[in-house]
């Protein structure tokens, strides 16, 4: 029997910020409100913040002119890219992608964008998971995540349920890793340079399974989807692949490093990389935005957690930003996260159109 539980939406009110909890020594504010459905975030070179809005098909640039960590100027820098989601920056270009296209735009001195250059136009069509994300690695190559096209199916497109690696000299792509159901949030560890991602487990398989996975993503690694989750746990609801059995296929896959509560729905994931204003003990740890459940009897997620790393490996998770969930009501769904060079953490809420800023108290 499929478990469904959609926590009741509450519209944002300014006094709700006082319900949010962050660790001792930190403070949280609403940095911008009324933004519709903001998704991915990227800090601009001039200190502003870029925001992609998938549903609006546009990109905003938010500017804090007086340094109070609250945005007082909003400018639309792109308005005609349907489904735009992923965002990154390199060599004075802003890169944006939707489910099928990768584009780049030269950055002007004021942060606005020049003429579009279409780099790729044939990424797998979105299906159930159209939310592409991307980042340049320490090797200078572009990594782009493509989720599965449905909840639980054998993909017909070899590029689906993968992490793609793209050569910026030719814009040709190869499959870096496969068997990743939907790794929207990923980043490169600041000390080791290794790629880590948080994978969304499948729905409709139980109240507490499969887990959300923290994976070290290695070249040519297969992470098990659709035949396994977690540490090579076989999905017995799946039929055997042609000419083989699930159990033998799963033995060749990469196990997850850390398993977390099912159905929390990870979106963004970023590492602390030694930004100013962040305590030194945070460097090498990560933050993950849990968008929140619909397939769990008791609502889970709707928060941001710190993923602790030790000796370059994920070892545990602890709450960092909580309070959006009040009983079975919620007034926020964390989606995007970024950390500015000044050490301000920004979190987008795509349910109420708010961007929160979190920083160390002075």
matplotlib code that plots the C-alpha trace (Angstrom):
import matplotlib.pyplot as plt

x = [0.0, 1.4, 1.9, 1.0, 1.2, 1.5, 2.1, -0.2, 1.3, 1.4, 2.0, 5.1, 4.7, 7.8, 7.3, 7.8, 11.6, 11.6, 10.5, 13.7, 16.6, 20.3, 23.3, 24.6, 26.7, 24.7, 21.7, 19.1, 17.2, 14.8, 17.1, 14.4, 10.7, 8.0, 10.3, 7.8, 9.7, 13.4, 15.6, 19.4, 21.7, 25.1, 27.1, 28.0, 31.6, 30.2, 28.7, 25.2, 23.3, 22.0, 18.7, 17.2, 13.5, 12.5, 8.8, 9.3, 11.9, 14.1, 17.2, 17.3, 20.2, 19.7, 21.9, 22.6, 23.6, 24.0, 25.6, 22.9, 22.5, 19.1, 18.6, 17.2, 17.5, 16.2, 17.0, 15.8, 19.0, 17.3, 13.7, 13.4, 14.8, 12.0, 12.7, 16.1, 17.6, 21.3, 23.8, 27.5, 30.2, 33.7, 36.1, 33.5, 30.7, 27.5, 26.4, 22.7, 20.9, 17.4, 16.4, 17.7, 19.9, 23.2, 23.9, 26.4, 26.3, 29.2, 29.0, 29.0, 30.6, 27.3, 26.4, 23.9, 24.3, 25.5, 24.4, 23.5, 25.7, 24.0, 26.5, 24.3, 20.7, 20.1, 20.3, 17.7, 14.2, 13.2, 10.5, 9.8, 13.2, 14.0, 16.1, 19.6, 22.5, 26.1, 29.5, 33.1, 35.5, 39.1, 40.1, 38.4, 35.8, 32.0, 30.0, 26.2, 23.7, 20.8, 18.1, 16.0, 13.1, 10.6, 10.3, 11.5, 12.2, 14.9, 16.1, 16.1, 18.4, 21.9, 22.5, 19.6, 20.3, 24.0, 26.6, 27.9, 31.4, 31.6, 34.8, 34.6, 37.0, 34.6, 31.3, 31.4, 30.1, 30.8, 29.2, 31.3, 29.1, 25.8, 23.1, 22.4, 18.6, 18.6, 21.7, 20.7, 23.1, 26.8, 30.1, 33.8, 35.5, 37.9, 40.7, 40.6, 39.0, 36.7, 33.1, 30.4, 26.6, 23.3, 21.0, 17.2, 15.9, 12.8, 9.2, 6.4, 8.7, 7.8, 7.6, 11.3, 13.1, 15.0, 17.4, 18.7, 22.4, 25.6, 27.9, 31.5, 31.1, 34.0, 34.8, 33.0, 31.2, 27.7, 25.6, 23.0, 19.8, 17.4, 18.4, 19.8, 20.0, 22.3, 25.0, 24.1, 20.6, 18.8, 15.4, 13.3, 10.4, 12.5, 12.4, 15.8, 17.7, 17.7, 20.0, 21.1, 19.9, 19.7, 22.0, 24.9, 24.5, 24.4, 27.7, 29.5, 28.0, 29.3, 27.8, 26.8, 29.1, 26.3, 22.5, 20.0, 16.3, 14.1, 12.0, 13.6, 14.3, 17.7, 18.1, 21.3, 24.6, 27.6, 30.9, 32.3, 35.6, 37.3, 35.2, 35.9, 33.5, 33.0, 34.5, 37.5, 35.9, 33.3, 35.8, 35.4, 31.8, 28.8, 25.3, 22.3, 18.8, 16.1, 13.1, 10.7, 8.6, 5.2, 5.8, 6.4, 3.8, 5.4, 6.7, 10.5, 13.0, 12.0, 15.3, 19.0, 21.5, 25.3, 27.0, 30.1, 33.2, 36.3, 39.5, 37.7, 34.7, 31.1, 30.5, 27.2, 24.5, 23.2, 20.5, 21.7, 18.5, 15.2, 11.7, 9.9, 7.9, 5.4, 3.5, 2.1, 2.2, 5.2, 6.1, 9.1, 10.8, 14.6, 15.9, 19.1, 22.2, 25.3, 28.0, 29.4, 33.0, 32.1, 30.7, 27.0, 25.0, 21.9, 19.1, 16.2, 12.6, 10.7, 7.3, 7.0, 9.5, 11.9, 15.7, 17.2, 20.7, 22.6, 25.8, 27.9, 26.8, 29.3]
y = [0.0, 3.4, 5.8, 9.4, 12.3, 15.8, 18.2, 21.2, 24.3, 27.5, 30.9, 32.7, 35.4, 37.4, 36.2, 32.6, 33.3, 33.1, 29.5, 28.5, 26.9, 27.1, 26.0, 28.1, 31.0, 31.3, 33.6, 33.3, 36.0, 36.2, 37.8, 38.1, 37.3, 37.1, 35.3, 32.7, 29.4, 30.1, 27.0, 26.9, 29.6, 30.9, 33.8, 36.5, 37.9, 41.3, 39.9, 39.6, 36.3, 34.6, 32.6, 30.2, 29.9, 26.7, 27.4, 31.0, 30.2, 33.1, 34.0, 36.8, 38.7, 39.8, 42.6, 43.6, 47.2, 48.1, 44.9, 43.8, 40.3, 41.2, 41.9, 45.3, 45.1, 42.4, 42.3, 39.8, 39.0, 36.2, 35.7, 33.2, 29.9, 27.5, 25.1, 26.7, 25.0, 24.2, 27.1, 27.5, 30.0, 29.8, 32.2, 35.1, 33.0, 32.0, 28.5, 27.5, 24.3, 23.0, 19.4, 19.3, 22.3, 23.6, 27.3, 29.9, 33.7, 36.1, 38.2, 42.0, 44.2, 44.9, 41.2, 41.2, 38.7, 39.0, 36.9, 33.2, 30.5, 27.1, 24.3, 21.2, 20.7, 16.9, 16.0, 13.4, 14.8, 15.4, 12.9, 12.8, 14.3, 17.3, 19.2, 19.2, 20.5, 21.0, 22.1, 22.4, 20.0, 20.6, 18.9, 21.8, 19.4, 20.1, 17.6, 17.4, 15.2, 13.6, 11.9, 8.9, 9.7, 8.0, 6.8, 3.2, 2.1, 0.6, 3.5, 3.5, 6.5, 5.6, 9.1, 9.0, 8.2, 9.2, 11.8, 13.1, 14.5, 17.2, 18.4, 22.3, 22.2, 20.2, 20.0, 16.3, 14.2, 10.8, 8.9, 9.4, 7.3, 5.4, 3.9, 7.2, 7.6, 11.4, 13.1, 16.8, 17.9, 17.2, 19.0, 18.4, 17.9, 20.8, 18.7, 15.5, 16.9, 13.8, 14.1, 13.5, 13.5, 12.9, 10.5, 10.4, 6.9, 5.6, 6.2, 3.6, 1.0, 1.4, 4.0, 3.7, 2.3, 2.9, 5.3, 8.6, 8.0, 9.9, 8.6, 9.1, 9.2, 7.6, 7.3, 4.3, 3.5, 2.0, 2.9, 0.2, 1.9, 0.4, -2.9, -1.8, 1.0, 1.8, -0.7, -3.0, -3.8, -5.6, -4.2, -7.4, -5.6, -5.3, -7.9, -9.5, -7.9, -9.8, -12.9, -12.2, -12.0, -8.9, -10.3, -10.9, -7.5, -5.8, -7.3, -5.2, -1.9, 0.8, 0.8, 4.1, 5.6, 6.8, 6.1, 8.6, 8.7, 7.6, 10.1, 13.3, 14.3, 15.9, 18.8, 21.0, 19.8, 22.1, 21.8, 24.3, 25.3, 27.6, 30.7, 33.6, 34.0, 30.2, 28.3, 26.3, 23.0, 23.2, 23.0, 19.7, 19.2, 19.7, 21.1, 19.3, 20.8, 18.2, 19.3, 17.1, 14.0, 13.0, 9.2, 8.8, 8.2, 10.9, 13.9, 14.0, 16.4, 20.1, 21.2, 21.6, 19.2, 19.3, 16.2, 15.6, 14.3, 12.7, 12.0, 12.8, 10.4, 11.1, 9.8, 11.3, 14.0, 16.6, 19.3, 22.8, 24.6, 23.3, 24.6, 24.7, 21.6, 22.4, 19.2, 18.2, 21.7, 23.3, 26.8, 26.0, 23.5, 24.0, 23.7, 25.6, 26.3, 28.3, 29.9, 33.3, 34.2, 36.3, 33.2, 33.9, 30.7, 31.3, 28.8, 29.0, 27.9, 27.1, 26.7, 30.2, 32.2, 33.1, 33.1, 32.8, 34.0, 32.2, 33.6, 33.6, 36.1, 39.0]
z = [0.0, -1.0, 1.9, 1.1, 3.5, 2.2, 5.1, 4.9, 3.4, 5.5, 3.7, 4.9, 7.6, 8.8, 12.4, 11.2, 11.0, 14.8, 14.6, 12.7, 14.7, 13.8, 15.8, 18.6, 17.3, 14.1, 13.1, 10.4, 8.5, 5.6, 3.0, 0.3, 0.1, -2.6, -5.2, -6.4, -6.7, -6.4, -6.9, -7.4, -6.2, -7.2, -5.8, -8.3, -8.6, -7.5, -4.3, -5.7, -5.8, -8.9, -8.6, -11.1, -11.2, -13.1, -13.1, -14.3, -16.9, -15.6, -13.6, -11.0, -9.7, -6.1, -4.6, -1.0, -1.3, 2.4, 3.7, 6.1, 4.5, 3.2, -0.6, -1.5, -5.3, -7.7, -11.3, -14.0, -16.0, -18.1, -18.9, -21.8, -20.7, -20.0, -17.1, -16.3, -13.2, -13.0, -12.7, -12.4, -13.4, -15.0, -16.7, -16.7, -18.2, -16.5, -17.4, -17.2, -18.1, -18.3, -18.9, -22.5, -23.1, -21.8, -22.5, -21.5, -21.3, -21.0, -17.8, -18.1, -15.5, -13.9, -13.6, -16.4, -19.3, -22.9, -25.9, -25.4, -26.7, -27.1, -26.1, -25.9, -27.0, -26.7, -23.0, -22.0, -21.9, -18.4, -17.6, -13.9, -13.0, -15.2, -12.6, -14.1, -12.0, -12.9, -11.6, -12.9, -11.2, -10.1, -13.4, -15.4, -16.8, -16.4, -14.5, -15.1, -13.3, -15.2, -13.1, -14.0, -16.3, -14.0, -10.5, -11.1, -14.6, -16.8, -18.8, -22.6, -22.7, -21.6, -20.4, -17.9, -14.2, -14.6, -13.9, -17.2, -17.7, -20.4, -22.1, -22.4, -25.4, -27.6, -25.5, -26.0, -23.1, -21.6, -18.8, -15.7, -13.3, -13.7, -11.6, -9.8, -9.5, -9.1, -7.6, -7.9, -5.1, -5.6, -5.0, -4.9, -1.5, -0.9, 0.5, -1.6, -4.8, -4.8, -6.1, -3.6, -4.1, -2.3, -4.2, -4.0, -3.2, -4.9, -3.9, -3.3, -1.8, 1.8, 4.6, 5.6, 2.5, 0.4, 2.2, 0.8, -0.1, 0.4, -2.3, -3.2, -7.0, -8.8, -12.5, -14.2, -10.9, -11.0, -8.0, -8.3, -9.6, -10.5, -8.9, -5.6, -3.1, -0.1, 0.6, -2.3, -0.9, -3.7, -4.6, -4.6, -6.3, -9.5, -12.2, -13.2, -16.1, -19.3, -19.2, -15.6, -12.0, -9.8, -7.1, -9.5, -11.1, -7.7, -6.6, -9.2, -8.0, -5.6, -2.1, -0.6, 2.1, 4.4, 4.4, 5.7, 6.4, 3.5, 1.5, 2.8, -0.9, -1.2, -3.5, -3.2, -1.6, -1.0, 0.9, 3.2, 1.5, 3.9, 3.2, 5.6, 8.5, 8.8, 11.8, 10.8, 12.0, 9.3, 6.4, 4.6, 5.9, 3.7, 3.8, 2.2, 1.6, 2.4, 0.3, 2.4, 2.1, 0.7, 0.8, 4.6, 7.2, 9.4, 7.5, 7.3, 5.8, 5.3, 6.8, 6.1, 7.6, 8.1, 6.7, 8.7, 7.1, 8.8, 6.9, 3.6, 4.2, 5.2, 8.7, 9.9, 9.7, 12.1, 11.9, 10.8, 9.9, 11.2, 12.1, 8.8, 9.8, 12.6, 13.3, 10.0, 8.7, 6.9, 5.8, 3.7, 1.5, 1.3, -2.3, -3.2, -1.0, -1.6, 0.6, -0.3, -0.1, 3.0, 4.7, 4.3, 3.7, 1.5, 1.4, -1.1, -0.2, -3.4, -1.6, -0.2, -2.3, 0.4, 0.5, 3.9, 5.0, 7.8, 9.2, 12.3, 15.0, 15.4]

ax = plt.figure().add_subplot(projection="3d")
ax.plot(x, y, z, "-o")
ax.set_aspect("equal")
plt.show()
